[in-house]
């Protein structure tokens, strides 16, 4: 299977490329910089040229503007990156019969606390990031062979700016002062497990909208405390806080019901304990 991976240098792209190659697929890595194929997903002409030259069987889009504050400050940029390219990619898929896999988000819910939202739950779009990602979903799903995966991922990237998981490990190891949000719920899954499960979904022929995340809903505070537990360290400087303290309003009750995905996969998606164990293993290996 020949796969064009958009956003290959990001957290998820770095996990997908080696895992899918290990299973025998040809992965063409594309990103704005530091990738074998230098490509700005917002440049429609460049995207068309790459698709024509490489003729992939599947396009996997992991590229996104994920900085919520940046999306709020520049809605046009958020639209150009998170939404508009999906119209072009959906048209490519419909015309050629190529499959489109689009990675979406869980930033859609304001109620439920530890509840898990299924794919039919009403969404609440409270910022530009959510609005543009939701538009991207809708555009992708106009293609009959599209697979859209709502998720939240955690993992190790080792770039200049630490990921949430890298920050959390540093806080736990060095017992640094930190504010832990106890009102921000999610079903974040480690990138390696997600990469394998996403490929399993593709190979099973899944199309449409699916939640693909951890099988457990937990808070960001619980995630960090589980890291500390598995590292056998004590947090003495961390305090509880609220996501409402952040500058841009965010959805906060982001639990996802993964029942439909598990039916396709034929296995259970990971618990919080398993997610953290996988992240710590990746961290200990010393490479992305």
matplotlib code that plots the C-alpha trace (Angstrom):
import matplotlib.pyplot as plt

x = [0.0, 1.4, 0.6, 1.1, 1.5, 0.7, 2.2, 4.9, 7.1, 4.4, 3.8, 1.4, 3.3, 6.5, 4.6, 2.7, 5.7, 7.8, 4.8, 3.2, 6.6, 7.2, 4.0, 5.2, 3.6, 5.4, 5.2, 5.8, 6.5, 5.4, 5.5, 6.3, 9.9, 12.4, 10.6, 11.5, 8.6, 8.4, 4.8, 2.5, -1.0, -2.5, -0.9, -3.5, -1.3, 1.6, -0.7, -2.2, 1.3, 2.4, -0.7, -0.2, 3.5, 3.3, -0.1, -0.7, -3.4, -4.2, -3.7, -3.4, -3.8, -2.3, -1.4, -3.1, -2.8, -3.3, -2.3, -5.7, -4.6, -3.0, -6.2, -8.2, -5.8, -5.7, -8.9, -8.0, -4.8, -6.8, -9.3, -6.5, -4.8, -7.5, -10.5, -10.0, -7.5, -10.0, -12.3, -9.5, -8.5, -12.1, -12.5, -9.2, -10.6, -13.9, -12.4, -9.6, -11.0, -8.0, -8.8, -8.6, -7.9, -8.3, -7.3, -9.7, -10.0, -12.1, -12.5, -16.3, -17.9, -18.7, -20.8, -20.6, -17.5, -16.3, -18.9, -17.8, -19.4, -20.3, -20.1, -23.7, -23.4, -24.1, -21.0, -20.3, -17.9, -16.5, -13.3, -11.8, -9.8, -13.0, -14.9, -12.2, -11.5, -15.3, -15.5, -12.6, -14.4, -17.5, -15.6, -13.6, -16.8, -18.1, -15.8, -17.4, -14.0, -13.1, -12.3, -12.4, -10.9, -11.7, -9.0, -6.6, -3.0, -0.1, 3.5, 7.1, 8.3, 11.6, 11.4, 12.1, 8.6, 7.7, 4.5, 2.0, 3.4, 7.0, 6.0, 4.2, 7.1, 9.5, 7.1, 6.9, 10.6, 11.8, 8.7, 8.3, 5.5, 2.6, -1.1, -3.0, -6.4, -9.0, -11.9, -10.5, -11.5, -10.3, -9.6, -6.1, -4.3, -0.6, 0.5, 2.0, -1.2, -3.2, -0.9, -1.4, -5.1, -5.6, -3.9, -6.1, -9.1, -8.0, -7.2, -10.6, -12.1, -13.7, -15.2, -17.1, -16.7, -15.2, -13.8, -10.4, -9.0, -8.3, -11.0, -11.1, -12.0, -9.7, -8.6, -5.3, -4.5, -5.1, -2.8, 0.1, -0.5, -0.5, 2.9, 4.2, 2.8, 4.4, 7.7, 7.4, 7.8, 5.9, 4.3, 4.7, 4.7, 1.7, -1.7, -5.1, -6.5, -9.2, -9.1, -11.2, -8.1, -6.7, -7.0, -9.0, -12.2, -11.9, -14.2, -13.3, -15.4, -13.7, -14.3, -14.9, -17.0, -14.8, -17.3, -17.9, -14.1, -13.6, -16.3, -14.3, -11.0, -12.0, -10.0, -10.2, -8.5, -6.1, -6.8, -5.1, -2.5, -1.6, -1.5, 1.0, 3.1, 3.5, 4.4, 7.0, 8.4, 8.8, 10.4, 12.9, 13.9, 15.5, 14.0, 10.6]
y = [0.0, 3.4, 6.1, 9.9, 11.0, 14.7, 16.3, 13.6, 15.6, 16.1, 14.0, 11.6, 11.5, 10.5, 7.5, 6.5, 6.4, 3.7, 1.6, 1.4, 0.7, -2.1, -3.7, -3.5, -0.3, 2.4, 5.7, 9.0, 11.6, 15.2, 18.3, 22.0, 21.5, 18.8, 16.1, 14.1, 15.9, 19.6, 20.5, 23.2, 21.6, 25.0, 25.3, 23.6, 23.7, 22.1, 19.5, 18.7, 18.3, 16.0, 13.8, 13.6, 12.8, 10.2, 8.6, 7.3, 4.7, 6.5, 10.0, 10.3, 13.9, 14.5, 18.2, 20.8, 24.1, 22.8, 25.9, 27.0, 30.6, 30.9, 29.8, 32.3, 35.1, 34.2, 32.4, 32.7, 30.7, 28.1, 27.7, 27.5, 24.6, 22.8, 23.0, 24.1, 21.4, 18.7, 19.9, 19.3, 16.0, 14.8, 15.7, 13.8, 10.7, 10.9, 11.3, 8.7, 6.1, 6.8, 6.5, 9.6, 9.3, 12.5, 12.9, 15.1, 16.2, 15.8, 19.6, 19.5, 19.0, 21.1, 18.8, 15.3, 15.4, 11.8, 10.8, 9.3, 11.0, 8.9, 10.0, 11.2, 13.5, 17.2, 19.3, 22.8, 24.9, 27.4, 28.5, 28.8, 25.6, 23.6, 25.3, 24.8, 21.1, 20.4, 22.0, 19.8, 16.7, 17.7, 18.3, 15.1, 13.1, 14.2, 11.5, 8.0, 6.4, 8.8, 7.7, 10.5, 9.7, 11.9, 11.5, 13.1, 11.9, 12.0, 11.1, 12.0, 14.3, 15.8, 19.1, 22.6, 22.9, 20.0, 18.0, 17.7, 14.3, 15.5, 18.4, 16.1, 13.7, 16.6, 17.9, 14.5, 13.7, 17.0, 17.7, 21.1, 23.5, 23.0, 23.6, 20.4, 20.8, 18.7, 19.8, 18.9, 15.4, 13.4, 10.0, 10.7, 7.7, 7.3, 7.9, 4.4, 2.6, 5.1, 4.6, 0.8, 1.0, 3.5, 1.1, -1.7, 0.4, 1.1, -2.6, -3.5, -1.2, 1.3, 4.5, 7.3, 8.9, 7.0, 7.9, 6.3, 7.0, 5.5, 3.3, 5.3, 8.9, 10.8, 14.3, 15.9, 15.9, 12.1, 11.6, 13.4, 11.6, 8.3, 9.2, 9.9, 6.6, 4.6, 6.4, 6.0, 9.6, 12.0, 15.3, 18.0, 21.2, 20.6, 22.2, 21.7, 24.3, 25.0, 25.0, 28.1, 30.1, 29.9, 32.8, 31.2, 29.4, 25.6, 22.7, 20.6, 17.5, 15.6, 11.9, 9.8, 6.6, 4.2, 1.3, 1.5, 1.5, -1.5, -3.4, -2.9, -3.6, -6.7, -5.6, -3.1, 0.2, 1.1, 2.2, 5.2, 2.9, 1.4, 4.8, 6.1, 2.9, 3.2, 6.9, 6.2, 3.4, 5.7, 8.4, 5.9, 4.8, 8.2, 8.8, 9.8]
z = [0.0, -1.1, 1.5, 1.3, 4.9, 5.3, 8.4, 8.8, 11.1, 13.7, 16.8, 15.1, 11.8, 13.5, 15.0, 11.9, 9.5, 11.3, 12.4, 9.0, 7.3, 9.7, 8.4, 4.8, 3.5, 1.4, 3.3, 1.4, 4.1, 3.4, 5.6, 5.4, 6.4, 7.3, 5.3, 2.1, 0.4, 1.3, 1.0, 2.5, 2.7, 2.2, -1.2, -3.5, -6.6, -4.7, -3.2, -6.7, -8.2, -5.4, -5.8, -9.5, -9.2, -6.4, -7.2, -3.7, -2.9, 0.4, 1.7, 5.5, 6.7, 10.1, 9.3, 11.4, 13.1, 16.7, 18.6, 19.9, 20.7, 17.2, 15.6, 17.6, 16.6, 12.9, 11.9, 8.2, 8.7, 10.8, 7.9, 5.2, 7.2, 9.1, 6.7, 3.1, 2.1, 2.9, 0.2, -2.3, -0.8, -0.8, -4.4, -5.2, -3.4, -5.1, -8.6, -8.3, -5.9, -3.5, 0.2, 2.4, 6.1, 8.1, 11.7, 13.6, 17.2, 20.4, 21.1, 20.7, 24.1, 27.1, 29.2, 30.7, 32.9, 32.8, 30.2, 26.9, 23.9, 20.9, 17.3, 17.3, 20.4, 19.7, 19.3, 20.7, 18.7, 21.2, 19.3, 15.9, 16.3, 16.9, 14.2, 11.5, 12.5, 12.4, 9.0, 7.9, 9.0, 7.1, 3.9, 4.2, 4.7, 1.3, -0.1, 0.0, 0.8, 3.6, 7.1, 9.8, 13.2, 16.2, 18.8, 21.3, 21.3, 23.7, 23.1, 22.7, 19.9, 21.2, 19.4, 20.8, 22.3, 24.6, 24.1, 27.0, 27.8, 27.8, 30.1, 32.4, 32.7, 33.5, 36.2, 37.8, 37.6, 39.0, 41.2, 39.5, 40.4, 38.1, 37.8, 37.1, 35.5, 37.4, 35.2, 31.8, 30.8, 27.8, 26.4, 25.2, 23.6, 23.1, 19.5, 19.0, 19.9, 17.8, 14.8, 14.9, 15.5, 12.7, 10.3, 11.6, 10.9, 7.3, 6.7, 8.0, 5.3, 7.7, 6.3, 7.8, 11.3, 14.2, 17.7, 18.1, 21.5, 24.9, 26.4, 29.6, 30.3, 32.7, 33.7, 32.8, 36.6, 36.7, 33.8, 35.5, 38.8, 36.9, 35.5, 39.0, 40.2, 37.5, 38.1, 41.8, 42.6, 44.8, 43.6, 46.3, 44.2, 41.9, 42.6, 41.1, 38.7, 36.2, 32.4, 32.7, 33.6, 30.1, 27.7, 24.9, 25.8, 25.4, 25.4, 28.4, 28.6, 25.8, 26.6, 23.6, 23.3, 21.3, 21.2, 17.4, 16.7, 19.1, 17.2, 13.9, 15.5, 17.5, 20.6, 23.4, 23.2, 26.1, 29.7, 31.2, 32.9, 29.5, 27.8, 30.4, 30.3, 26.6, 26.8, 29.5, 27.4, 24.4, 26.6, 27.9, 24.5, 23.8, 20.3, 18.9]

ax = plt.figure().add_subplot(projection="3d")
ax.plot(x, y, z, "-o")
ax.set_aspect("equal")
plt.show()
